[in-house]
């Protein structure tokens, strides 16, 4: 059994990390999104690599050597992306990234005031659904198509500000 990574810190992504973050996305999708057709996976891969990662506000969870282990992308209170490399799954990295995302800009531990966050998750992505349920996210709706109009139903989830999962 290999040693589990130790989360060193969460920081902003560096512009030159796009390919490394894409590799994390690709490995995580391969491990959890077997319901997506290969042609659609290629379509999403192009979007993620060429459009999303270079432009998004990404926070990266890193190990002791500053190597990325996972990342989260946010737009206001909405988690746009949360991916942890499968080699580091179930080690608390995703939980730490969501905790980081709940802190509003300028947040200080003494001020409290965690914010509510929302996320959309593929209905067939059972590991992600279980993860968000463990953190206390509740369903608020469902869409039969994803944001690109593809036939992958989406569950809309919300974690209220007063829920503390740590």
C-alpha positions, 0 to 999 in steps of 0.5 A, spaced: 500 500 500 502 506 498 503 512 502 497 517 502 499 524 500 499 529 505 495 536 503 500 541 504 496 547 502 491 550 497 493 555 492 491 559 486 493 555 480 499 557 476 498 559 468 503 554 466 499 548 470 494 547 465 496 541 462 498 538 469 491 540 471 488 537 465 491 530 466 488 530 473 481 532 470 482 526 465 484 521 470 478 523 475 473 522 469 476 516 467 475 513 474 468 516 475 465 518 468 464 511 465 457 513 463 459 518 458 460 516 451 467 516 448 466 521 443 462 526 448 468 525 453 473 527 447 468 533 446 468 535 454 476 534 454 477 539 448 472 544 452 476 543 459 483 543 456 482 549 451 477 553 454 475 552 461 482 551 465 486 557 461 480 562 464 477 559 470 479 561 477 482 555 480 484 553 487 489 547 487 491 542 493 498 541 493 502 536 496 509 537 500 513 538 494 507 543 491 505 538 486 498 539 484 493 533 487 486 536 485 483 542 484 477 546 484 474 552 480 469 557 482 464 562 479 461 566 485 458 561 490 458 555 484 463 550 484 464 549 477 469 543 477 472 539 483 477 534 481 482 530 485 487 525 482 484 518 483 491 516 486 489 521 492 482 520 492 478 519 499 484 522 503 480 529 505 483 533 499 476 534 496 473 536 503 479 541 504 477 544 497 470 545 498 472 548 505 476 552 502 471 554 497 466 556 502 470 562 505 468 568 502 473 573 499 477 576 505 474 571 510 478 570 516 477 565 521 475 569 527 470 572 522 466 566 521 461 567 516 462 561 511 458 561 505 453 557 502 455 553 495 452 550 490 454 544 485 451 541 479 453 533 479 452 528 473 446 524 476 450 517 474 456 519 477 455 515 484 462 517 487 461 524 487 454 524 489 456 520 495 461 525 496 457 531 496 451 527 500 457 526 506 458 533 506 451 535 507 449 538 500 442 537 499 438 536 492 435 542 489 433 540 482 434 536 476 436 537 469 435 532 464 440 535 459 447 537 461 449 545 460 452 543 453 445 540 451 448 532 452 443 527 455 447 526 461 442 528 467 444 533 472 443 534 479 443 541 482 445 541 490 446 546 495 450 546 501 447 551 506 452 556 510 450 553 517 452 546 515 459 545 518 462 538 515 469 539 518 
